[in-house]
Amino acid sequence: MSKHSDKVTQGLDKANEVAKSKFGQHSDKIDSATQKAKGLLNKGEGGQGEGGQPGGGQQPPPKPGPPPGR
């Protein structure tokens, strides 16, 4: 897909703009999702993900704690 990655990136940017125009109150989440998608695209091309780390710089979810007592 590397030969088309610029087109995919343009499509992500356009989708970002459209989504923010319709759901502007969630613009921070829309921007975050767009950056993650671009990071995955870059990772798929053999590059590093967002933050210079493989996998887009994402942290694993925290381990669940003990269940609340009654």
mmCIF file of the N, C-alpha and C atoms, coordinates in Angstrom:
data_MODEL
# 
_entry.id   MODEL 
# 
loop_
_atom_site.group_PDB 
_atom_site.id 
_atom_site.type_symbol 
_atom_site.label_atom_id 
_atom_site.label_alt_id 
_atom_site.label_comp_id 
_atom_site.label_asym_id 
_atom_site.label_entity_id 
_atom_site.label_seq_id 
_atom_site.pdbx_PDB_ins_code 
_atom_site.Cartn_x 
_atom_site.Cartn_y 
_atom_site.Cartn_z 
_atom_site.occupancy 
_atom_site.B_iso_or_equiv 
_atom_site.pdbx_formal_charge 
_atom_site.auth_seq_id 
_atom_site.auth_comp_id 
_atom_site.auth_asym_id 
_atom_site.auth_atom_id 
_atom_site.pdbx_PDB_model_num 
ATOM 1   N N  . MET A 1 1  ? 0.816   -1.189 0.000  1.00 0.00 ? 1  MET A N  1 
ATOM 2   C CA . MET A 1 1  ? 0.000   0.000  0.000  1.00 0.00 ? 1  MET A CA 1 
ATOM 3   C C  . MET A 1 1  ? 0.861   1.255  0.000  1.00 0.00 ? 1  MET A C  1 
ATOM 4   N N  . SER A 1 2  ? 2.167   1.131  0.132  1.00 0.00 ? 2  SER A N  1 
ATOM 5   C CA . SER A 1 2  ? 3.028   2.291  0.268  1.00 0.00 ? 2  SER A CA 1 
ATOM 6   C C  . SER A 1 2  ? 2.936   3.233  -0.919 1.00 0.00 ? 2  SER A C  1 
ATOM 7   N N  . LYS A 1 3  ? 2.661   2.708  -2.110 1.00 0.00 ? 3  LYS A N  1 
ATOM 8   C CA . LYS A 1 3  ? 2.575   3.618  -3.245 1.00 0.00 ? 3  LYS A CA 1 
ATOM 9   C C  . LYS A 1 3  ? 1.289   4.437  -3.233 1.00 0.00 ? 3  LYS A C  1 
ATOM 10  N N  . HIS A 1 4  ? 0.329   4.058  -2.403 1.00 0.00 ? 4  HIS A N  1 
ATOM 11  C CA . HIS A 1 4  ? -0.922  4.804  -2.304 1.00 0.00 ? 4  HIS A CA 1 
ATOM 12  C C  . HIS A 1 4  ? -1.104  5.467  -0.940 1.00 0.00 ? 4  HIS A C  1 
ATOM 13  N N  . SER A 1 5  ? -0.090  5.425  -0.112 1.00 0.00 ? 5  SER A N  1 
ATOM 14  C CA . SER A 1 5  ? -0.238  5.948  1.240  1.00 0.00 ? 5  SER A CA 1 
ATOM 15  C C  . SER A 1 5  ? -0.533  7.444  1.263  1.00 0.00 ? 5  SER A C  1 
ATOM 16  N N  . ASP A 1 6  ? -0.015  8.191  0.284  1.00 0.00 ? 6  ASP A N  1 
ATOM 17  C CA . ASP A 1 6  ? -0.318  9.620  0.250  1.00 0.00 ? 6  ASP A CA 1 
ATOM 18  C C  . ASP A 1 6  ? -1.804  9.859  -0.017 1.00 0.00 ? 6  ASP A C  1 
ATOM 19  N N  . LYS A 1 7  ? -2.409  9.030  -0.851 1.00 0.00 ? 7  LYS A N  1 
ATOM 20  C CA . LYS A 1 7  ? -3.842  9.157  -1.129 1.00 0.00 ? 7  LYS A CA 1 
ATOM 21  C C  . LYS A 1 7  ? -4.665  8.777  0.099  1.00 0.00 ? 7  LYS A C  1 
ATOM 22  N N  . VAL A 1 8  ? -4.223  7.739  0.806  1.00 0.00 ? 8  VAL A N  1 
ATOM 23  C CA . VAL A 1 8  ? -4.921  7.329  2.020  1.00 0.00 ? 8  VAL A CA 1 
ATOM 24  C C  . VAL A 1 8  ? -4.837  8.440  3.064  1.00 0.00 ? 8  VAL A C  1 
ATOM 25  N N  . THR A 1 9  ? -3.663  9.042  3.203  1.00 0.00 ? 9  THR A N  1 
ATOM 26  C CA . THR A 1 9  ? -3.488  10.135 4.150  1.00 0.00 ? 9  THR A CA 1 
ATOM 27  C C  . THR A 1 9  ? -4.384  11.310 3.791  1.00 0.00 ? 9  THR A C  1 
ATOM 28  N N  . GLN A 1 10 ? -4.477  11.635 2.506  1.00 0.00 ? 10 GLN A N  1 
ATOM 29  C CA . GLN A 1 10 ? -5.373  12.708 2.077  1.00 0.00 ? 10 GLN A CA 1 
ATOM 30  C C  . GLN A 1 10 ? -6.823  12.376 2.413  1.00 0.00 ? 10 GLN A C  1 
ATOM 31  N N  . GLY A 1 11 ? -7.205  11.118 2.209  1.00 0.00 ? 11 GLY A N  1 
ATOM 32  C CA . GLY A 1 11 ? -8.559  10.697 2.541  1.00 0.00 ? 11 GLY A CA 1 
ATOM 33  C C  . GLY A 1 11 ? -8.844  10.791 4.031  1.00 0.00 ? 11 GLY A C  1 
ATOM 34  N N  . LEU A 1 12 ? -7.856  10.426 4.850  1.00 0.00 ? 12 LEU A N  1 
ATOM 35  C CA . LEU A 1 12 ? -8.020  10.544 6.295  1.00 0.00 ? 12 LEU A CA 1 
ATOM 36  C C  . LEU A 1 12 ? -8.189  12.001 6.703  1.00 0.00 ? 12 LEU A C  1 
ATOM 37  N N  . ASP A 1 13 ? -7.403  12.890 6.097  1.00 0.00 ? 13 ASP A N  1 
ATOM 38  C CA . ASP A 1 13 ? -7.515  14.312 6.414  1.00 0.00 ? 13 ASP A CA 1 
ATOM 39  C C  . ASP A 1 13 ? -8.889  14.861 6.023  1.00 0.00 ? 13 ASP A C  1 
ATOM 40  N N  . LYS A 1 14 ? -9.374  14.451 4.851  1.00 0.00 ? 14 LYS A N  1 
ATOM 41  C CA . LYS A 1 14 ? -10.685 14.917 4.402  1.00 0.00 ? 14 LYS A CA 1 
ATOM 42  C C  . LYS A 1 14 ? -11.790 14.378 5.312  1.00 0.00 ? 14 LYS A C  1 
ATOM 43  N N  . ALA A 1 15 ? -11.705 13.097 5.664  1.00 0.00 ? 15 ALA A N  1 
ATOM 44  C CA . ALA A 1 15 ? -12.690 12.513 6.575  1.00 0.00 ? 15 ALA A CA 1 
ATOM 45  C C  . ALA A 1 15 ? -12.656 13.216 7.930  1.00 0.00 ? 15 ALA A C  1 
ATOM 46  N N  . ASN A 1 16 ? -11.468 13.582 8.380  1.00 0.00 ? 16 ASN A N  1 
ATOM 47  C CA . ASN A 1 16 ? -11.318 14.313 9.634  1.00 0.00 ? 16 ASN A CA 1 
ATOM 48  C C  . ASN A 1 16 ? -12.069 15.638 9.570  1.00 0.00 ? 16 ASN A C  1 
ATOM 49  N N  . GLU A 1 17 ? -11.894 16.366 8.488  1.00 0.00 ? 17 GLU A N  1 
ATOM 50  C CA . GLU A 1 17 ? -12.566 17.661 8.332  1.00 0.00 ? 17 GLU A CA 1 
ATOM 51  C C  . GLU A 1 17 ? -14.086 17.503 8.318  1.00 0.00 ? 17 GLU A C  1 
ATOM 52  N N  . VAL A 1 18 ? -14.580 16.522 7.571  1.00 0.00 ? 18 VAL A N  1 
ATOM 53  C CA . VAL A 1 18 ? -16.024 16.303 7.481  1.00 0.00 ? 18 VAL A CA 1 
ATOM 54  C C  . VAL A 1 18 ? -16.591 15.916 8.845  1.00 0.00 ? 18 VAL A C  1 
ATOM 55  N N  . ALA A 1 19 ? -15.911 15.001 9.527  1.00 0.00 ? 19 ALA A N  1 
ATOM 56  C CA . ALA A 1 19 ? -16.388 14.564 10.837 1.00 0.00 ? 19 ALA A CA 1 
ATOM 57  C C  . ALA A 1 19 ? -16.411 15.733 11.823 1.00 0.00 ? 19 ALA A C  1 
ATOM 58  N N  . LYS A 1 20 ? -15.382 16.565 11.800 1.00 0.00 ? 20 LYS A N  1 
ATOM 59  C CA . LYS A 1 20 ? -15.351 17.702 12.719 1.00 0.00 ? 20 LYS A CA 1 
ATOM 60  C C  . LYS A 1 20 ? -16.415 18.734 12.383 1.00 0.00 ? 20 LYS A C  1 
ATOM 61  N N  . SER A 1 21 ? -16.772 18.853 11.090 1.00 0.00 ? 21 SER A N  1 
ATOM 62  C CA . SER A 1 21 ? -17.822 19.806 10.730 1.00 0.00 ? 21 SER A CA 1 
ATOM 63  C C  . SER A 1 21 ? -19.183 19.330 11.232 1.00 0.00 ? 21 SER A C  1 
ATOM 64  N N  . LYS A 1 22 ? -19.374 18.018 11.327 1.00 0.00 ? 22 LYS A N  1 
ATOM 65  C CA . LYS A 1 22 ? -20.653 17.477 11.794 1.00 0.00 ? 22 LYS A CA 1 
ATOM 66  C C  . LYS A 1 22 ? -20.676 17.248 13.300 1.00 0.00 ? 22 LYS A C  1 
ATOM 67  N N  . PHE A 1 23 ? -19.543 16.899 13.871 1.00 0.00 ? 23 PHE A N  1 
ATOM 68  C CA . PHE A 1 23 ? -19.462 16.535 15.285 1.00 0.00 ? 23 PHE A CA 1 
ATOM 69  C C  . PHE A 1 23 ? -18.352 17.321 15.968 1.00 0.00 ? 23 PHE A C  1 
ATOM 70  N N  . GLY A 1 24 ? -18.348 18.624 15.797 1.00 0.00 ? 24 GLY A N  1 
ATOM 71  C CA . GLY A 1 24 ? -17.272 19.480 16.296 1.00 0.00 ? 24 GLY A CA 1 
ATOM 72  C C  . GLY A 1 24 ? -17.022 19.378 17.784 1.00 0.00 ? 24 GLY A C  1 
ATOM 73  N N  . GLN A 1 25 ? -18.061 19.046 18.550 1.00 0.00 ? 25 GLN A N  1 
ATOM 74  C CA . GLN A 1 25 ? -17.886 18.947 20.000 1.00 0.00 ? 25 GLN A CA 1 
ATOM 75  C C  . GLN A 1 25 ? -16.969 17.787 20.378 1.00 0.00 ? 25 GLN A C  1 
ATOM 76  N N  . HIS A 1 26 ? -16.710 16.890 19.433 1.00 0.00 ? 26 HIS A N  1 
ATOM 77  C CA . HIS A 1 26 ? -15.832 15.743 19.683 1.00 0.00 ? 26 HIS A CA 1 
ATOM 78  C C  . HIS A 1 26 ? -14.531 15.849 18.881 1.00 0.00 ? 26 HIS A C  1 
ATOM 79  N N  . SER A 1 27 ? -14.133 17.062 18.550 1.00 0.00 ? 27 SER A N  1 
ATOM 80  C CA . SER A 1 27 ? -12.981 17.246 17.660 1.00 0.00 ? 27 SER A CA 1 
ATOM 81  C C  . SER A 1 27 ? -11.697 16.635 18.218 1.00 0.00 ? 27 SER A C  1 
ATOM 82  N N  . ASP A 1 28 ? -11.530 16.643 19.538 1.00 0.00 ? 28 ASP A N  1 
ATOM 83  C CA . ASP A 1 28 ? -10.317 16.052 20.108 1.00 0.00 ? 28 ASP A CA 1 
ATOM 84  C C  . ASP A 1 28 ? -10.270 14.546 19.861 1.00 0.00 ? 28 ASP A C  1 
ATOM 85  N N  . LYS A 1 29 ? -11.414 13.874 19.962 1.00 0.00 ? 29 LYS A N  1 
ATOM 86  C CA . LYS A 1 29 ? -11.456 12.431 19.713 1.00 0.00 ? 29 LYS A CA 1 
ATOM 87  C C  . LYS A 1 29 ? -11.287 12.128 18.228 1.00 0.00 ? 29 LYS A C  1 
ATOM 88  N N  . ILE A 1 30 ? -11.848 12.973 17.390 1.00 0.00 ? 30 ILE A N  1 
ATOM 89  C CA . ILE A 1 30 ? -11.720 12.791 15.943 1.00 0.00 ? 30 ILE A CA 1 
ATOM 90  C C  . ILE A 1 30 ? -10.256 12.939 15.530 1.00 0.00 ? 30 ILE A C  1 
ATOM 91  N N  . ASP A 1 31 ? -9.600  13.965 16.055 1.00 0.00 ? 31 ASP A N  1 
ATOM 92  C CA . ASP A 1 31 ? -8.180  14.169 15.749 1.00 0.00 ? 31 ASP A CA 1 
ATOM 93  C C  . ASP A 1 31 ? -7.331  12.997 16.247 1.00 0.00 ? 31 ASP A C  1 
ATOM 94  N N  . SER A 1 32 ? -7.654  12.500 17.432 1.00 0.00 ? 32 SER A N  1 
ATOM 95  C CA . SER A 1 32 ? -6.911  11.375 17.991 1.00 0.00 ? 32 SER A CA 1 
ATOM 96  C C  . SER A 1 32 ? -7.063  10.129 17.115 1.00 0.00 ? 32 SER A C  1 
ATOM 97  N N  . ALA A 1 33 ? -8.289  9.862  16.683 1.00 0.00 ? 33 ALA A N  1 
ATOM 98  C CA . ALA A 1 33 ? -8.529  8.694  15.828 1.00 0.00 ? 33 ALA A CA 1 
ATOM 99  C C  . ALA A 1 33 ? -7.795  8.833  14.495 1.00 0.00 ? 33 ALA A C  1 
ATOM 100 N N  . THR A 1 34 ? -7.784  10.050 13.946 1.00 0.00 ? 34 THR A N  1 
ATOM 101 C CA . THR A 1 34 ? -7.090  10.283 12.680 1.00 0.00 ? 34 THR A CA 1 
ATOM 102 C C  . THR A 1 34 ? -5.597  10.043 12.845 1.00 0.00 ? 34 THR A C  1 
ATOM 103 N N  . GLN A 1 35 ? -5.013  10.518 13.918 1.00 0.00 ? 35 GLN A N  1 
ATOM 104 C CA . GLN A 1 35 ? -3.587  10.326 14.155 1.00 0.00 ? 35 GLN A CA 1 
ATOM 105 C C  . GLN A 1 35 ? -3.252  8.854  14.360 1.00 0.00 ? 35 GLN A C  1 
ATOM 106 N N  . LYS A 1 36 ? -4.129  8.127  15.046 1.00 0.00 ? 36 LYS A N  1 
ATOM 107 C CA . LYS A 1 36 ? -3.888  6.691  15.237 1.00 0.00 ? 36 LYS A CA 1 
ATOM 108 C C  . LYS A 1 36 ? -3.936  5.958  13.906 1.00 0.00 ? 36 LYS A C  1 
ATOM 109 N N  . ALA A 1 37 ? -4.893  6.333  13.062 1.00 0.00 ? 37 ALA A N  1 
ATOM 110 C CA . ALA A 1 37 ? -4.990  5.693  11.744 1.00 0.00 ? 37 ALA A CA 1 
ATOM 111 C C  . ALA A 1 37 ? -3.740  5.976  10.914 1.00 0.00 ? 37 ALA A C  1 
ATOM 112 N N  . LYS A 1 38 ? -3.257  7.211  10.965 1.00 0.00 ? 38 LYS A N  1 
ATOM 113 C CA . LYS A 1 38 ? -2.033  7.552  10.230 1.00 0.00 ? 38 LYS A CA 1 
ATOM 114 C C  . LYS A 1 38 ? -0.838  6.790  10.801 1.00 0.00 ? 38 LYS A C  1 
ATOM 115 N N  . GLY A 1 39 ? -0.806  6.615  12.129 1.00 0.00 ? 39 GLY A N  1 
ATOM 116 C CA . GLY A 1 39 ? 0.266   5.851  12.750 1.00 0.00 ? 39 GLY A CA 1 
ATOM 117 C C  . GLY A 1 39 ? 0.254   4.400  12.298 1.00 0.00 ? 39 GLY A C  1 
ATOM 118 N N  . LEU A 1 40 ? -0.945  3.815  12.195 1.00 0.00 ? 40 LEU A N  1 
ATOM 119 C CA . LEU A 1 40 ? -1.055  2.435  11.713 1.00 0.00 ? 40 LEU A CA 1 
ATOM 120 C C  . LEU A 1 40 ? -0.651  2.333  10.258 1.00 0.00 ? 40 LEU A C  1 
ATOM 121 N N  . LEU A 1 41 ? -1.002  3.324  9.475  1.00 0.00 ? 41 LEU A N  1 
ATOM 122 C CA . LEU A 1 41 ? -0.611  3.346  8.065  1.00 0.00 ? 41 LEU A CA 1 
ATOM 123 C C  . LEU A 1 41 ? 0.912   3.372  7.956  1.00 0.00 ? 41 LEU A C  1 
ATOM 124 N N  . ASN A 1 42 ? 1.533   4.225  8.734  1.00 0.00 ? 42 ASN A N  1 
ATOM 125 C CA . ASN A 1 42 ? 2.995   4.335  8.741  1.00 0.00 ? 42 ASN A CA 1 
ATOM 126 C C  . ASN A 1 42 ? 3.632   3.041  9.228  1.00 0.00 ? 42 ASN A C  1 
ATOM 127 N N  . LYS A 1 43 ? 3.052   2.438  10.253 1.00 0.00 ? 43 LYS A N  1 
ATOM 128 C CA . LYS A 1 43 ? 3.589   1.178  10.785 1.00 0.00 ? 43 LYS A CA 1 
ATOM 129 C C  . LYS A 1 43 ? 3.496   0.076  9.738  1.00 0.00 ? 43 LYS A C  1 
ATOM 130 N N  . GLY A 1 44 ? 2.398   0.050  8.984  1.00 0.00 ? 44 GLY A N  1 
ATOM 131 C CA . GLY A 1 44 ? 2.213   -0.951 7.955  1.00 0.00 ? 44 GLY A CA 1 
ATOM 132 C C  . GLY A 1 44 ? 3.216   -0.828 6.825  1.00 0.00 ? 44 GLY A C  1 
ATOM 133 N N  . GLU A 1 45 ? 3.802   0.347  6.684  1.00 0.00 ? 45 GLU A N  1 
ATOM 134 C CA . GLU A 1 45 ? 4.820   0.572  5.658  1.00 0.00 ? 45 GLU A CA 1 
ATOM 135 C C  . GLU A 1 45 ? 6.211   0.250  6.171  1.00 0.00 ? 45 GLU A C  1 
ATOM 136 N N  . GLY A 1 46 ? 6.302   -0.260 7.389  1.00 0.00 ? 46 GLY A N  1 
ATOM 137 C CA . GLY A 1 46 ? 7.604   -0.604 7.947  1.00 0.00 ? 46 GLY A CA 1 
ATOM 138 C C  . GLY A 1 46 ? 8.212   0.513  8.764  1.00 0.00 ? 46 GLY A C  1 
ATOM 139 N N  . GLY A 1 47 ? 7.498   1.611  8.919  1.00 0.00 ? 47 GLY A N  1 
ATOM 140 C CA . GLY A 1 47 ? 7.999   2.727  9.718  1.00 0.00 ? 47 GLY A CA 1 
ATOM 141 C C  . GLY A 1 47 ? 7.592   2.567  11.168 1.00 0.00 ? 47 GLY A C  1 
ATOM 142 N N  . GLN A 1 48 ? 7.942   3.541  11.944 1.00 0.00 ? 48 GLN A N  1 
ATOM 143 C CA . GLN A 1 48 ? 7.557   3.546  13.341 1.00 0.00 ? 48 GLN A CA 1 
ATOM 144 C C  . GLN A 1 48 ? 6.180   4.181  13.460 1.00 0.00 ? 48 GLN A C  1 
ATOM 145 N N  . GLY A 1 49 ? 5.445   3.765  14.456 1.00 0.00 ? 49 GLY A N  1 
ATOM 146 C CA . GLY A 1 49 ? 4.140   4.353  14.719 1.00 0.00 ? 49 GLY A CA 1 
ATOM 147 C C  . GLY A 1 49 ? 4.284   5.714  15.358 1.00 0.00 ? 49 GLY A C  1 
ATOM 148 N N  . GLU A 1 50 ? 3.172   6.285  15.723 1.00 0.00 ? 50 GLU A N  1 
ATOM 149 C CA . GLU A 1 50 ? 3.146   7.582  16.368 1.00 0.00 ? 50 GLU A CA 1 
ATOM 150 C C  . GLU A 1 50 ? 3.996   7.553  17.630 1.00 0.00 ? 50 GLU A C  1 
ATOM 151 N N  . GLY A 1 51 ? 4.732   8.609  17.886 1.00 0.00 ? 51 GLY A N  1 
ATOM 152 C CA . GLY A 1 51 ? 5.575   8.666  19.066 1.00 0.00 ? 51 GLY A CA 1 
ATOM 153 C C  . GLY A 1 51 ? 6.885   7.934  18.897 1.00 0.00 ? 51 GLY A C  1 
ATOM 154 N N  . GLY A 1 52 ? 7.215   7.483  17.678 1.00 0.00 ? 52 GLY A N  1 
ATOM 155 C CA . GLY A 1 52 ? 8.463   6.811  17.426 1.00 0.00 ? 52 GLY A CA 1 
ATOM 156 C C  . GLY A 1 52 ? 8.530   5.398  17.965 1.00 0.00 ? 52 GLY A C  1 
ATOM 157 N N  . GLN A 1 53 ? 7.378   4.858  18.371 1.00 0.00 ? 53 GLN A N  1 
ATOM 158 C CA . GLN A 1 53 ? 7.352   3.509  18.907 1.00 0.00 ? 53 GLN A CA 1 
ATOM 159 C C  . GLN A 1 53 ? 6.532   2.618  17.983 1.00 0.00 ? 53 GLN A C  1 
ATOM 160 N N  . PRO A 1 54 ? 6.896   1.367  17.870 1.00 0.00 ? 54 PRO A N  1 
ATOM 161 C CA . PRO A 1 54 ? 6.045   0.460  17.107 1.00 0.00 ? 54 PRO A CA 1 
ATOM 162 C C  . PRO A 1 54 ? 4.663   0.396  17.742 1.00 0.00 ? 54 PRO A C  1 
ATOM 163 N N  . GLY A 1 55 ? 3.644   0.286  16.913 1.00 0.00 ? 55 GLY A N  1 
ATOM 164 C CA . GLY A 1 55 ? 2.288   0.163  17.432 1.00 0.00 ? 55 GLY A CA 1 
ATOM 165 C C  . GLY A 1 55 ? 1.633   1.490  17.710 1.00 0.00 ? 55 GLY A C  1 
ATOM 166 N N  . GLY A 1 56 ? 2.166   2.579  17.192 1.00 0.00 ? 56 GLY A N  1 
ATOM 167 C CA . GLY A 1 56 ? 1.525   3.868  17.365 1.00 0.00 ? 56 GLY A CA 1 
ATOM 168 C C  . GLY A 1 56 ? 1.731   4.498  18.724 1.00 0.00 ? 56 GLY A C  1 
ATOM 169 N N  . GLY A 1 57 ? 2.647   3.992  19.522 1.00 0.00 ? 57 GLY A N  1 
ATOM 170 C CA . GLY A 1 57 ? 2.918   4.606  20.814 1.00 0.00 ? 57 GLY A CA 1 
ATOM 171 C C  . GLY A 1 57 ? 1.821   4.356  21.836 1.00 0.00 ? 57 GLY A C  1 
ATOM 172 N N  . GLN A 1 58 ? 0.966   3.383  21.585 1.00 0.00 ? 58 GLN A N  1 
ATOM 173 C CA . GLN A 1 58 ? -0.124  3.124  22.502 1.00 0.00 ? 58 GLN A CA 1 
ATOM 174 C C  . GLN A 1 58 ? 0.365   2.327  23.695 1.00 0.00 ? 58 GLN A C  1 
ATOM 175 N N  . GLN A 1 59 ? -0.214  2.613  24.830 1.00 0.00 ? 59 GLN A N  1 
ATOM 176 C CA . GLN A 1 59 ? 0.077   1.868  26.037 1.00 0.00 ? 59 GLN A CA 1 
ATOM 177 C C  . GLN A 1 59 ? -0.965  0.763  26.186 1.00 0.00 ? 59 GLN A C  1 
ATOM 178 N N  . PRO A 1 60 ? -0.597  -0.368 26.741 1.00 0.00 ? 60 PRO A N  1 
ATOM 179 C CA . PRO A 1 60 ? -1.607  -1.399 26.985 1.00 0.00 ? 60 PRO A CA 1 
ATOM 180 C C  . PRO A 1 60 ? -2.592  -0.912 28.031 1.00 0.00 ? 60 PRO A C  1 
ATOM 181 N N  . PRO A 1 61 ? -3.815  -1.420 28.017 1.00 0.00 ? 61 PRO A N  1 
ATOM 182 C CA . PRO A 1 61 ? -4.790  -0.975 29.019 1.00 0.00 ? 61 PRO A CA 1 
ATOM 183 C C  . PRO A 1 61 ? -4.344  -1.401 30.408 1.00 0.00 ? 61 PRO A C  1 
ATOM 184 N N  . PRO A 1 62 ? -4.750  -0.636 31.425 1.00 0.00 ? 62 PRO A N  1 
ATOM 185 C CA . PRO A 1 62 ? -4.357  -1.009 32.793 1.00 0.00 ? 62 PRO A CA 1 
ATOM 186 C C  . PRO A 1 62 ? -5.022  -2.318 33.200 1.00 0.00 ? 62 PRO A C  1 
ATOM 187 N N  . LYS A 1 63 ? -4.356  -3.025 34.091 1.00 0.00 ? 63 LYS A N  1 
ATOM 188 C CA . LYS A 1 63 ? -4.917  -4.277 34.592 1.00 0.00 ? 63 LYS A CA 1 
ATOM 189 C C  . LYS A 1 63 ? -6.078  -3.945 35.530 1.00 0.00 ? 63 LYS A C  1 
ATOM 190 N N  . PRO A 1 64 ? -7.144  -4.722 35.453 1.00 0.00 ? 64 PRO A N  1 
ATOM 191 C CA . PRO A 1 64 ? -8.283  -4.432 36.332 1.00 0.00 ? 64 PRO A CA 1 
ATOM 192 C C  . PRO A 1 64 ? -7.920  -4.663 37.798 1.00 0.00 ? 64 PRO A C  1 
ATOM 193 N N  . GLY A 1 65 ? -8.481  -3.849 38.639 1.00 0.00 ? 65 GLY A N  1 
ATOM 194 C CA . GLY A 1 65 ? -8.249  -3.991 40.065 1.00 0.00 ? 65 GLY A CA 1 
ATOM 195 C C  . GLY A 1 65 ? -9.191  -5.010 40.650 1.00 0.00 ? 65 GLY A C  1 
ATOM 196 N N  . PRO A 1 66 ? -9.126  -5.178 41.954 1.00 0.00 ? 66 PRO A N  1 
ATOM 197 C CA . PRO A 1 66 ? -10.029 -6.131 42.599 1.00 0.00 ? 66 PRO A CA 1 
ATOM 198 C C  . PRO A 1 66 ? -11.473 -5.631 42.501 1.00 0.00 ? 66 PRO A C  1 
ATOM 199 N N  . PRO A 1 67 ? -12.439 -6.538 42.511 1.00 0.00 ? 67 PRO A N  1 
ATOM 200 C CA . PRO A 1 67 ? -13.832 -6.106 42.435 1.00 0.00 ? 67 PRO A CA 1 
ATOM 201 C C  . PRO A 1 67 ? -14.205 -5.333 43.685 1.00 0.00 ? 67 PRO A C  1 
ATOM 202 N N  . PRO A 1 68 ? -15.125 -4.386 43.538 1.00 0.00 ? 68 PRO A N  1 
ATOM 203 C CA . PRO A 1 68 ? -15.524 -3.610 44.718 1.00 0.00 ? 68 PRO A CA 1 
ATOM 204 C C  . PRO A 1 68 ? -16.211 -4.504 45.758 1.00 0.00 ? 68 PRO A C  1 
ATOM 205 N N  . GLY A 1 69 ? -15.915 -4.247 47.006 1.00 0.00 ? 69 GLY A N  1 
ATOM 206 C CA . GLY A 1 69 ? -16.528 -5.030 48.097 1.00 0.00 ? 69 GLY A CA 1 
ATOM 207 C C  . GLY A 1 69 ? -17.969 -4.632 48.337 1.00 0.00 ? 69 GLY A C  1 
ATOM 208 N N  . ARG A 1 70 ? -18.692 -5.464 49.034 1.00 0.00 ? 70 ARG A N  1 
ATOM 209 C CA . ARG A 1 70 ? -20.103 -5.143 49.331 1.00 0.00 ? 70 ARG A CA 1 
ATOM 210 C C  . ARG A 1 70 ? -20.239 -4.618 50.715 1.00 0.00 ? 70 ARG A C  1 
# 
